[in-house]
Amino acid sequence: MNIFKKYSYVWITALFFLLSLCGHWFFGWAAYTQEQASDNKPIQVDEYVNQMLRDMFENWQSEFLQLIWQVAGLAFLIYVGSPQSKEGGERKEEKLDLILKSINPEEAEELIKNLDLKYPRK
């Protein structure tokens, strides 16, 4: 499979990110030059870069990092789970046995024996 098709969501997200970053810097530059001109101050690239980097990282800290933690952190915690929320294999087997016995009591023991032969209990 083509890498661009396989990871199309990542590529589209990266493109949106780069476009928004370029737009942020472009419009920031326009605002900075206008502000400097209105105050009769010289336009200094290093001052602009420092100001934009500061603003950008403040924005990332308050928005993107929180969102990343909320999405990725929650997904990770759900995937890992806590020991209390995980059900043991033996408990699942007992529950299945009980369900089989309640649905079809006459054939339940035979079904359970066949399942035990096919899939031995641990």
C-alpha positions as CSV (number, residue, x, y, z in Angstrom):
1,M,0.0,0.0,0.0
2,N,1.2,3.5,-0.8
3,I,2.6,5.3,2.2
4,F,0.6,8.4,1.4
5,K,-2.6,6.5,1.2
6,K,-1.9,4.4,4.3
7,Y,-1.1,7.4,6.4
8,S,-3.4,9.9,4.7
9,Y,-4.8,11.2,8.0
10,V,-1.3,11.9,9.3
11,W,-0.4,13.7,6.1
12,I,-3.6,15.8,6.0
13,T,-3.1,16.7,9.7
14,A,0.5,17.7,9.1
15,L,-0.5,19.8,6.1
16,F,-3.1,21.6,8.1
17,F,-0.6,22.1,10.9
18,L,2.0,23.6,8.6
19,L,-0.5,25.8,6.8
20,S,-1.8,27.2,10.2
21,L,1.8,27.7,11.4
22,C,2.8,29.6,8.2
23,G,-0.4,31.6,8.4
24,H,0.3,32.4,12.1
25,W,3.8,33.6,11.3
26,F,2.7,35.6,8.1
27,F,-0.1,37.4,9.8
28,G,2.0,37.9,12.9
29,W,4.6,39.5,10.7
30,A,2.0,41.9,9.1
31,A,0.8,42.9,12.6
32,Y,4.3,43.4,13.9
33,T,5.4,45.6,11.0
34,Q,2.3,47.6,11.3
35,E,2.7,48.1,15.0
36,Q,6.4,49.0,14.6
37,A,5.6,51.5,11.8
38,S,2.8,53.2,13.9
39,D,5.2,53.6,16.8
40,N,8.0,54.8,14.5
41,K,10.3,52.0,15.6
42,P,12.6,50.0,13.4
43,I,11.6,46.5,12.2
44,Q,13.9,43.9,13.7
45,V,13.6,40.3,12.7
46,D,15.2,38.9,15.8
47,E,12.7,40.8,18.0
48,Y,9.8,39.5,15.8
49,V,11.1,35.9,15.9
50,N,11.4,36.0,19.7
51,Q,7.9,37.4,20.1
52,M,6.4,34.9,17.7
53,L,8.2,31.9,19.3
54,R,7.0,33.0,22.7
55,D,3.4,33.4,21.5
56,M,3.5,30.1,19.7
57,F,4.8,28.1,22.6
58,E,2.3,29.7,25.0
59,N,-0.4,28.7,22.6
60,W,0.9,25.2,22.3
61,Q,1.2,24.9,26.0
62,S,-2.4,26.0,26.7
63,E,-4.1,24.3,23.7
64,F,-2.2,21.6,22.0
65,L,-0.5,19.9,24.9
66,Q,-3.8,19.8,26.9
67,L,-5.6,18.3,23.9
68,I,-2.8,15.8,23.2
69,W,-2.9,14.7,26.8
70,Q,-6.7,14.4,26.8
71,V,-6.8,12.3,23.7
72,A,-3.5,10.3,23.8
73,G,-3.4,10.0,27.6
74,L,-7.0,8.9,27.8
75,A,-6.5,6.4,25.0
76,F,-3.4,5.0,26.8
77,L,-5.1,4.8,30.1
78,I,-8.1,3.0,28.6
79,Y,-5.8,0.6,26.7
80,V,-3.7,-0.2,29.8
81,G,-6.6,-0.2,32.2
82,S,-6.3,-0.8,35.9
83,P,-5.9,-4.2,37.5
84,Q,-9.3,-3.8,39.3
85,S,-11.1,-3.2,36.0
86,K,-9.6,-6.2,34.3
87,E,-11.4,-9.5,34.6
88,G,-9.4,-12.7,35.0
89,G,-9.6,-15.5,32.6
90,E,-11.0,-17.9,35.2
91,R,-13.9,-15.6,36.0
92,K,-14.7,-15.2,32.4
93,E,-14.8,-19.0,31.9
94,E,-17.1,-19.4,35.0
95,K,-19.4,-16.8,33.6
96,L,-19.5,-18.5,30.2
97,D,-20.2,-21.8,31.9
98,L,-23.1,-20.3,33.9
99,I,-24.6,-18.7,30.7
100,L,-24.4,-22.0,28.9
101,K,-26.1,-23.8,31.8
102,S,-28.9,-21.3,32.0
103,I,-29.5,-21.3,28.2
104,N,-29.5,-25.0,27.6
105,P,-29.2,-27.0,30.9
106,E,-29.5,-30.4,29.2
107,E,-26.6,-30.0,26.8
108,A,-24.5,-27.5,28.8
109,E,-22.2,-30.1,30.4
110,E,-21.4,-31.7,27.0
111,L,-20.8,-28.3,25.5
112,I,-18.4,-27.3,28.3
113,K,-16.5,-30.6,28.0
114,N,-16.1,-30.1,24.3
115,L,-14.9,-26.6,24.8
116,D,-12.5,-27.7,27.5
117,L,-11.1,-30.3,25.1
118,K,-10.7,-27.9,22.2
119,Y,-9.5,-25.0,24.4
120,P,-7.9,-26.3,27.6
121,R,-8.3,-24.2,30.7
122,K,-5.2,-22.5,31.9
